[in-house]
Amino acid sequence: MAASVILRLQRVIRLSHGDINVVAAGVSSRSGCCWVQSSCRCFSDAADDRRTHFGFETVPEAEKAKRVYKVFENVAQKYDIMNDAMSLGIHRLWKDALLHAMHPLPGARLLDVAGGTGDIAFRFMAYIRSQQERQKHRAARPMQTSPWQDISSSYSTEDEGGPQESRAVVCDINKEMLKVGKQKADSMGISPGLLWVVGDAEELPFDDAQFDIYTIAFGIRNVTHIEQALQEAQRVLKPGGRFMCLEFSKVTNPLLARLYDAYSFQMIPVLGEVIAGDWKSYQYLVESIRKFPDQEEFKHMIEDAGFCCVRYSSFTGGVVALHSGFKL
């Protein structure tokens, strides 16, 4: 009898310790669109003890987010130039491939997380405009032989009850990156339909089921808790919505892998120093690629977050992979 009582006491103690760890992690629960944050912060030191990688360096979890923020704050002004220099312009083809795989239709709502300077959002809006032009041309063909009254009435009907307007929301934790992106949008005259929001991929400032498509390009490897970011993607997507992630991955060809490593570690930090005046930030970026899961492992992480029909395509011998999945 005494032994069973002791066992029960030990079980209660273990469970209570488990509850303390949850509070320490700062876990929040959602009811509708409201955050319900735990009021007890007594054990927050436990979260500070957890460690993660910052490139090849091991740092406290709380420190990683600050250091990543600083990296992108430092490189924001030269970010686009460095992308062209580092990839020899090939990043543009990778992003174009993302949009062609996405094939968004007019009326789609996009959330581009870690969207920074707006490359994906700009392509999305351009793709939507081209789709709208095609639809207009198709609709105009049967009207070529129609009476002018029919043509006039069809245009008035479109104006009164047209389709939902497409919108792209660019969400990034770094204000400097968003500032550069907004300046680009204004200078290019493509601001209508674009929204710029400061937000954390691990705790998105949006209600549930708001978007048709969620994209994150070359950003998820900088997130401290990738699983949490994937769960947030699942939450903000509508049923049937699509998750798409473009990210550096695992090179499969041994010869290409050796050449890629030599170029990454010997050339990219040098380019960072020459173009952006920042060796350390680009050394981190190169190292962070090597710490990111390979194609198959990341596919399983996406499936574990609740997405279905998950698949991926590798580009440039596995230098980059595009993962895609759907929310049921």
C-alpha positions in Angstrom: 0.0 0.0 0.0 2.8 2.4 1.0 4.7 1.5 -2.2 1.7 2.3 -4.4 1.2 5.7 -2.7 4.8 6.5 -3.3 4.5 5.5 -6.9 1.5 7.8 -7.3 3.3 10.7 -5.7 6.2 10.2 -8.1 3.9 10.2 -11.0 2.2 13.4 -9.9 5.6 15.1 -9.4 6.7 14.0 -12.9 3.4 15.4 -14.4 3.8 18.7 -12.5 7.3 19.0 -13.9 6.0 18.5 -17.4 3.5 21.3 -16.8 6.4 23.6 -15.7 8.3 22.9 -18.9 5.2 23.9 -21.0 4.9 27.2 -19.1 8.6 27.8 -19.5 8.4 27.4 -23.2 5.9 30.2 -23.4 3.2 28.1 -25.0 0.1 29.9 -25.9 -3.4 28.6 -26.6 -5.8 30.1 -29.1 -9.5 30.6 -28.8 -10.8 32.1 -32.1 -8.4 34.9 -32.9 -7.4 35.7 -29.4 -4.2 34.8 -27.7 -4.5 33.3 -24.2 -1.0 33.7 -22.7 -0.1 31.8 -19.5 0.2 34.3 -16.6 2.9 32.3 -14.8 6.4 33.2 -16.0 8.2 31.9 -12.9 10.0 29.2 -14.7 11.1 31.1 -17.8 14.7 30.4 -17.0 14.2 26.9 -18.2 13.6 28.1 -21.8 16.8 30.2 -21.6 18.8 27.0 -20.9 17.7 25.4 -24.2 20.3 25.7 -26.9 20.2 25.7 -30.7 22.5 26.3 -33.6 23.4 29.7 -35.1 25.3 28.4 -38.1 28.0 26.1 -36.7 27.9 27.9 -33.3 25.7 26.7 -30.4 23.8 29.5 -28.7 20.8 29.8 -26.3 17.5 29.8 -28.1 16.6 33.2 -26.9 19.8 34.6 -28.4 19.4 33.1 -31.9 16.4 35.2 -32.9 18.3 38.4 -31.9 21.4 37.4 -33.8 19.4 36.4 -36.9 17.6 39.8 -36.7 20.9 41.6 -36.6 22.2 39.6 -39.6 19.3 40.8 -41.9 19.3 44.3 -40.4 23.0 44.6 -41.5 22.5 43.2 -45.0 19.0 44.6 -45.9 20.3 47.4 -48.2 22.5 45.0 -50.2 20.4 41.9 -49.9 19.0 41.8 -53.5 22.5 42.6 -55.0 24.1 39.9 -52.9 21.4 37.4 -54.0 22.4 38.0 -57.6 26.1 37.9 -56.9 26.0 34.7 -54.7 23.7 32.7 -57.1 25.0 34.3 -60.3 21.3 35.3 -60.9 20.0 31.8 -60.7 17.8 32.6 -57.7 15.5 34.4 -60.1 14.9 31.1 -62.0 14.2 29.3 -58.7 11.6 31.9 -57.7 10.0 31.8 -61.2 9.8 28.1 -60.8 8.0 28.5 -57.5 5.4 30.8 -59.1 4.8 28.4 -62.1 4.3 25.5 -59.6 1.9 27.7 -57.6 -0.1 28.8 -60.6 -2.2 31.2 -58.6 -5.6 32.3 -60.1 -7.2 35.8 -59.8 -8.7 36.2 -56.4 -6.0 34.2 -54.5 -4.8 35.5 -51.2 -1.0 35.0 -50.6 0.9 35.2 -47.3 4.7 35.4 -48.0 6.5 34.8 -44.7 10.1 36.0 -44.3 9.2 37.9 -47.5 11.7 40.6 -46.9 12.3 42.6 -50.0 9.2 41.3 -51.8 10.6 39.1 -54.6 7.9 36.4 -54.2 5.0 38.9 -53.7 6.0 40.9 -56.8 6.1 37.8 -58.9 2.8 36.7 -57.5 1.1 40.0 -58.4 2.7 40.0 -61.9 1.5 36.4 -62.4 -2.1 37.3 -61.3 -2.1 40.3 -63.7 -1.0 38.1 -66.6 -3.8 35.6 -65.7 -6.4 38.4 -65.7 -5.2 39.6 -69.1 -5.6 36.1 -70.5 -9.1 35.8 -69.1 -10.0 39.1 -70.7 -8.7 38.0 -74.1 -10.6 34.7 -73.8 -13.8 36.5 -72.9 -13.4 39.0 -75.7 -13.2 36.3 -78.5 -16.9 35.4 -78.5 -17.8 39.1 -78.2 -16.2 39.8 -81.6 -19.4 38.7 -83.3 -21.8 39.8 -80.6 -24.1 42.9 -80.8 -22.6 46.0 -79.1 -25.5 45.9 -76.5 -24.4 42.4 -75.3 -20.8 43.5 -75.0 -21.8 46.6 -73.0 -24.0 44.7 -70.6 -21.3 42.0 -70.0 -18.7 44.7 -69.0 -21.2 46.4 -66.6 -22.0 43.0 -65.0 -18.2 42.4 -64.4 -17.8 45.8 -62.8 -20.7 45.3 -60.4 -19.9 41.8 -59.1 -16.3 41.1 -60.1 -14.2 38.5 -58.5 -12.4 38.9 -55.2 -9.3 41.0 -55.5 -6.0 39.2 -55.2 -3.8 40.3 -52.3 -0.3 39.5 -51.2 0.7 40.1 -47.6 4.5 40.2 -47.0 5.3 39.3 -43.4 8.8 39.6 -42.0 10.2 40.0 -38.5 12.8 42.5 -39.7 11.6 46.1 -40.2 14.7 47.0 -42.3 14.0 44.3 -44.9 10.3 45.3 -45.1 11.3 49.0 -45.6 13.6 48.0 -48.5 10.8 45.9 -50.0 8.2 48.7 -49.7 10.5 51.2 -51.3 11.0 48.8 -54.2 7.2 48.4 -54.6 6.7 52.1 -54.6 9.4 52.8 -57.1 8.0 50.0 -59.4 4.4 51.3 -59.1 3.1 47.9 -57.8 2.0 48.9 -54.3 -1.8 48.2 -54.9 -2.7 44.8 -53.5 0.4 44.6 -51.4 0.5 44.7 -47.6 3.6 44.9 -45.4 3.4 43.4 -41.9 6.0 43.0 -39.2 5.5 39.5 -37.7 7.2 36.4 -36.4 6.9 33.1 -38.4 6.5 31.3 -35.1 3.6 33.5 -33.9 1.9 35.0 -36.9 -0.4 38.0 -36.3 -3.3 36.7 -38.4 -6.6 35.0 -37.6 -7.1 31.3 -38.6 -7.9 30.3 -42.2 -7.1 33.6 -43.9 -5.0 32.7 -46.9 -5.1 30.5 -49.9 -1.3 30.2 -50.3 1.5 30.4 -47.8 5.1 30.8 -49.1 8.4 31.1 -47.4 11.5 31.4 -49.6 15.0 31.1 -48.1 13.7 32.0 -44.7 12.6 28.9 -42.7 16.1 27.8 -41.9 16.6 31.0 -39.9 13.6 30.2 -37.7 14.5 28.9 -34.2 11.6 26.4 -34.0 10.8 25.1 -37.5 8.0 22.8 -36.2 6.2 25.8 -34.7 6.5 27.8 -37.9 5.0 24.9 -39.8 2.1 24.7 -37.4 1.5 28.4 -37.8 1.4 28.0 -41.6 -1.2 25.2 -41.2 -3.3 27.5 -38.9 -3.5 30.6 -41.1 -4.2 28.6 -44.4 -7.8 28.0 -45.4 -8.9 24.4 -45.9 -7.5 23.4 -49.3 -4.8 26.0 -48.9 -1.3 25.3 -50.1 2.1 25.5 -48.3 5.1 26.2 -50.4 8.7 26.4 -49.2 11.7 27.3 -51.3 15.0 26.6 -49.4 18.6 25.6 -49.8 18.9 21.8 -49.4 21.2 18.8 -49.9 23.3 18.4 -53.0 23.2 14.8 -54.1 26.0 14.7 -56.6 29.4 14.2 -54.8 31.4 16.2 -57.3 28.9 19.1 -57.3 28.8 18.9 -53.5 32.5 19.5 -53.3 32.5 22.3 -55.7 29.5 23.9 -54.0 31.1 23.7 -50.6 34.3 25.2 -51.9 32.4 28.1 -53.5 30.1 28.6 -50.5 32.8 28.8 -47.8 35.6 30.4 -49.8 33.7 32.8 -52.1 30.4 33.9 -50.5 31.8 35.4 -47.3 34.3 37.3 -49.5 31.5 38.6 -51.7 29.7 39.6 -48.5 32.7 41.6 -47.3 33.3 43.3 -50.7 29.6 44.1 -51.6 27.8 44.4 -48.3 30.8 45.1 -46.0 29.8 42.1 -43.8 31.8 38.9 -43.8 30.2 37.4 -40.6 26.6 37.6 -41.8 27.3 35.7 -44.9 29.5 33.2 -43.1 26.4 32.5 -40.9 24.2 32.2 -44.0 26.5 29.6 -45.5 26.7 27.6 -42.3 22.9 27.8 -41.7 22.4 26.0 -45.0 24.5 23.0 -43.8 22.4 22.8 -40.6 19.1 22.6 -42.4 17.4 19.2 -42.9 17.7 17.5 -46.2 14.8 17.1 -48.6 13.3 13.9 -47.2 13.7 14.9 -43.5 12.0 18.3 -44.2 9.2 16.5 -46.1 8.5 14.4 -43.0 8.5 17.6 -40.8 5.9 19.1 -43.1 3.7 16.0 -42.9 4.1 15.9 -39.1 2.7 19.5 -39.0 -0.6 18.1 -40.6 -0.1 18.8 -44.3 -1.1 16.2 -46.9 0.1 15.4 -50.5 3.6 16.7 -49.5 6.2 16.5 -52.3 9.3 18.2 -53.4 11.4 19.1 -56.4 15.1 19.6 -56.3 16.7 22.3 -58.5 20.4 22.7 -59.6 21.4 19.3 -58.4 19.8 19.8 -54.9 21.3 23.2 -54.1 17.6 24.3 -53.6 14.4 22.3 -53.1 10.8 23.4 -53.4 8.5 21.6 -50.9 4.7 21.7 -51.3 1.8 20.5 -49.3 -1.9 21.1 -48.7 -4.2 21.7 -45.7 -7.2 19.5 -45.7 
